[in-house]
Amino acid sequence: MAIKFLDSITLETNEIQNVAVENLAADPTAAADKYSGRIIFNTTSDTLKYYDGANWINLDGTGNVDSVTASNGLTNAGTSVDVDIEPDYTTAANIVLSSAGTDTLVAASKVLVSVSNTVGPYTLTQLGAVINPLGFESWIAAGDSGSSLTVNSTDSTVYFGGGAKMSTLSIPASGGSTPEIQIIHQNTSRTDTTSTAAPGTGATFTAVDSVSSDSTGHVTAINLKTVTLPTASNITYTLPVAAGAANTAEIVLTPSSGATGGTVTIAGTANEIAITETAGTSGTITIGLPDDVTIANDLTVAGDASVAGNLTGATGTFTGLVSGISPTADANFATKEYVDSLVVGGLVFKGAYNAATNSPALEGASNIASTKGDTYVVDTDGTFIGEQVRVGDVIIVNENILANSNPALSKFTVVQANVDLASNTTVGLAKFTTANGFKGSMTAGEPALPQHVEAVGNGAATSYVVTHSLGTRQVSVEVYDNTTYETVQCKVVRTSTSVVTVSTANPAASSGLTVLVRAFLNS
């Protein structure tokens, strides 16, 4: 049987997924089974239905048109259920007098047309007023100057003539092309000779100096002038790189003509500066250090220095920082960073800690400086930065702590020994009454959990106050029907530590429900 809910259910805007409406082979007929809003699925007619208080209404998506009104030459020749829209042939507002189209149009007939970009139904009289004036009479031809010409409907040709420096050409229609009149600018042929050879120094050539035109913009003359190139006076050089003596390189200046060349030598210093080169016109010269560098006097490095090999010598003084050194032998140099990585962070026992007097002062604004790994063992109960600590607990410093910095508890790790007896709120030692550590079988008649049982319902009330006196809101509440003994779902409110309130949408029969209230043992 279905689970009974005796009160309304709200899903707080959540979905019901994969749900099926109640399936019935026939529509319910009993009065108790027909109530407004009930929804069923009739499996005989395969129809979803709801009850509107008087009838079962199909929810199959079908329906009827209540009424249809036709106008502007249309009429409904059918019914409100079976609509049939067709042209109106019978009234004064019809589209045409008859479908055959042979009768005379009535005076009030209208036609749907567009006149001056306005669409609408127009009568024959209105259309006649628009159509009749459309016959061609004459048009005006005019130019930029001179008199305008009237072209009448009896004129057969309009001639387009040319003028100064302009001409016209008519192309008759042939082969399906469109006849046209071309307006052409008159052209005078001119032949110019262009040289593509590069001129030498001192050579002459002809260039355009200016262009003349008349008031109409027509080009009347092109004016030329003679140009002479100057005699060459500049000298170009090439600078190829050549190999020189040991630890040197040379740059050779070679002129194109009319000048004297020379050689520039770049020299290095033994054991200090090395010179290498690649010879040729596009050669390169590299200035660098030799593989082995010897510095006769002091070397001062203002920035950082990185040494890939060994540091040797009688005396070496470092005033800055030394990093990146990982020794591999006993005599190798080691940095503080390397030593700290091996030592700092290990547990270092610092002694006992009195949590009652904060001695030594690990917490508070006057705390002592501590190093990561410092470890203390509590020898007197008390609190440590708000946390209860007892004898045997261990306090470990997680990171370096400055003096007088009032450190937080997060800078420490507190390992509790839990040497006290356990309680409902304290983890500790537990005592059991049997050898295996757990209680044996329950005493006869002893309830598994503290609980309260009460029958409710009087045929009128929908809310039932149940006083369980268990002293906690940590209770589970179950309700079952006293006739069918089925568990039913009700609204439950834990009103206080001694009372729960059970509600149903409809009144329960007299003592019709039993309420079970159980408390948890550790509550």
Secondary structure, DSSP 8 states (H G I E B T S, - for coil): ---EE-S----TT----S----EESS---SGGG--TT-EEEETTTTEEEEE-SSSEEE-SS----------SSEEE-S-SSS--EEE--SSTT-SSS-TT--S---TT-EEEEEETTEEEEEEHHHHHHHHGGGS--EEEE--SSS--EEEETT---------TTEEEEEE---TT---EEEEEE-----------S---TT-EEEEEEEEEE-TTS-EEEEEEEEEE--------EE--EEE-STTEEEEEEEESSSS--EEEEEE-BTTTBEEEEE-BTT-EEEEE--SS---SS----SS----SS---SS-----S---S----STTS---HHHHHHHHTTS-EEEEEEETTTTBS--SSTT---B-TTEEEEEEE-EEETTEEE-TT-EEEE-S-B-TTS---GGGEEEE----SB--SS---B---SSTTSS--S--TT--SS-EEEEEE--SS-SEEEEE---S-S-EEEEEEETTT--EEE-EEE--SSSEEEEE-SS---TT-EEEEEEE-TT-
